[in-house]
Amino acid sequence: MRAISLVKKIQFDFPGNVVRNALTLGDIDNDGCNELIVGNQNGDVSIFKGQEKLHTISKLSLVSCVEVGDVLNENRNVLVIITADGWCYIYSASDKENETLESSGVDDGVEQVDGQAQSTSGSGGETLRSTDTPSSSTKQYKKDDDKMDLVCIHKQRIPANAKNILLGDVDGDGMIEMVLGLTDRVVRSYRWIGNAHKHSLSISDSELEFDSSDKLLGKFVALNKWECANQIGSITLHHSWDGTASLLIAQPGGTFMRIKCNSDESAGHSGMENSQSNSSSSQGETIPGSVDYQFLGISRMRNQNISTEILGDLKCSHDGCEKSNTSFSSQKTETSKTSTKGRPYAVATLDGTIMLVQDEVILWAIAVDHQVFALTKLDVTGNGSDDIVVCSWDGQTYILDQEKNSVRFHLDEPVQAFTSGYYNVEPNEPAVTCLVYVTFKNKIILYYDIPLKELICKKFEPDLEKLSELFIEEGRKPEEALEIVKNIDKKTRKELVEYLLYNVNS
């Protein structure tokens, strides 16, 4: 396997231990540039933009998941932070400039919503800066042009011990849901229900007393709850050839659980009206759709209980899945079913097995001698197809395309968290590919602008026209010299190339 060296990098200081899913790339302030967001076990969440740290949220509890997306379904990104003790925070970039914000004290009262406690504090638009805490009272801030202002627009109690987070339309209703995987083998899905009386965030909301639910921007309503047979490795969203969405939940030993969700319109209309009721029937116990287990049956698997990572919806440009997930009209004939394939998905296990699967058929599988803990996707070569990027605990990184061509890069430090994606190094320049490593030495190393045009290792072939110049003599035409070079055996041609290189170097 060909090894590569990466030169362009940015290094940040970030103390504390970082769990696997407390690291992400996303556009928090909706300015078209991606930021890097990292959270640690001390309750600190730092946001890096370009080559500097812009913002830090402190005094949370252990941060287990961070994600950026349009979870409010308002066509704008927000930052979602999940802590291990069961709190969900939503932060939004403030669009108010040169405005002074004074927040009054807020009572941390809780109410029962679908069998879960929901906090009515922290959702009043308190602006947080540097080491400010979301529970701080009576603080005054003024926005600086060179800093990012984040507003804590919501805080809600959820089940504790979340380890995975996914934001996506899992039931095909056109709305983004939040899916959480817990350490107790449970997967839960939530949908944001906005308050009909409050359509957008207002900084003046911080002056209100949160004594009723109509003062909240909204709340997360539990939709579904599933219990897995074994510990959850990772959760991904995948679409079949006809556009049907399903959740793929990695299980030990290279297996996974597939959940096909159906749109539940009644959940969307329960809304804020039921926020005051303490109904004994929990909506989270309803399980629409279908659940099945998939066993890939890899004979090489050393340990059937080894942890597994899974990654769905890999873009591919070759025939067979170009039509997948693009437009799905009513023309779903038997002919189209046989000629159209779904997008592939990747599976990786801790013992070093990496697989590419399409329609439950293993396209290829390779084995590496390192413990793989992170599985991501990134179009490194820019050809329109997603490449598979995996990282091991010792810093060994493998980049594989969907044709099984691969290269590797070794970071000379142990890694505790890894991700890949696109990052804007300069604000006025387009985003470039990047690999992000969080090491055990309180460092974040970001390699950017990965210089890979293709992963295929081609054999060197000399330029025959250059070689023919050695045979151009008086009375011999260039065409004749070129014909002589073409008829030379490989050994002689190799000696000629070495002769030319020696003369150039000398």
Secondary structure, DSSP 8 states (H G I E B T S, - for coil): -EE-----EEEEE--S---TTSEEEE-SSSSS--EEEEE-TTS-EEEEETTEEEEEE-S---EEEEEEE-TTSSSS-EEEEEETTSEEEEEEE----S-EEE-------EEEETTEEEE-SS-S-EEE-TT--TT--S-EEE--TTS--EEEEEEEE--S-EEEEEEE-SSSSSS-EEEEEETTSEEEEEEEEE-TT--S--GGGGGS---SGGGSSEEEEEEEEEE-SS----EEEEE-TT--EEEEEEEGGGEEEEEE----HHHHHHGGGGTT---SS-GGG---SEEEEEE---TT-S-TT--EEEE------STTSSSTTT---S---HHHHHH-----EEEEETTSEEEEEETTEEEEEEE-SS-EEEEEEE-SS-SSS-EEEEEETTSEEEEE-TTS-EEEEE-SS-EEEEEEEEE-SSTTS--EEEEEEEETTSEEEEEES---S----------HHHHHGGG--TT--HHHHHHHHHTS-HHHHHHHHHHHHHHHH-
